[in-house]
């Protein structure tokens, strides 16, 4: 017999976990491969928001979404005064994925900048992924974002082709391999949960998405590998062929939101509150630190000019006034996470993962918090005006967790 509420929750979790294991051991989840949804064009003559003409088709559960941004830019007149660092990735300024869930109502599953989307998923949880191609030849391969972070393209006068890929998984990021089919299937996107309501919105930049252009700088935009046409963003979905296991019980959803710490921390200090997190079940938190370009940018367009691991130290997750990880030194903590995930985390990005067990049941139950849930940090030295801290929080609702 269960002993109190705690015993009831433990028993419910154990029973649900056992049921999921039995299902997952049989549900291999062979995928459909990349299913083309739609191609949208953008000339970068001005900013704009692209919206596919139809919602995502989740009759077969969607495992992840793949975006491809490609085109050619010819820079003339003058070199950029201040080039962006996360380019051409930041030409895609922001991605939002929203829909109406039958149980939890209107939800925004993704609300994240293009540069962070490229650098974080899947780069920080596995050794490959997040490719970018650019250069004067069509098949030049650029290195992954790393330490120090370096731009993938030049903003000097000349012609550059760019081909960038962005991954939007539906499940918590726990690494590749068999973990995904065992633990991530409950978070796949399904029509029976969302109906035909899942829609993407993609905010695009103008030429300032590459940095601060000089007064004489011009940019001519055409299709990838061509002197005609327009740059495009192609949308693909990858579905899981789960057969009778598509109706796996206890389904949930994953939400990722990127926000700027406000006010930004520019003055040296210790034990400072950086950002108040949402008190919900949390799988991963990413802190991004660097400088943004403050001149010559079109309103609403943001580009980082630098990323730096040295601005902050002793950065920690604090729940109910308790520090959950003994982060005495950010560089040591970052190295430990890179070892855990067998990869290299880009400069300026630091992850706090609560599912390094490789399954989401160890996520932080901040939904049970009675006090403040926040990020605390030291600021090591005075930071230049224009430097920023962004926070990305990955939370789950439903899934394997009892109420």
Order of alpha helices (4+ residues) and beta strands (2+ residues): alpha-beta-beta-beta-beta-beta-beta-alpha-beta-beta-alpha-beta-beta-beta-beta-beta-beta-beta-beta-beta-beta-alpha-beta-beta-beta-beta
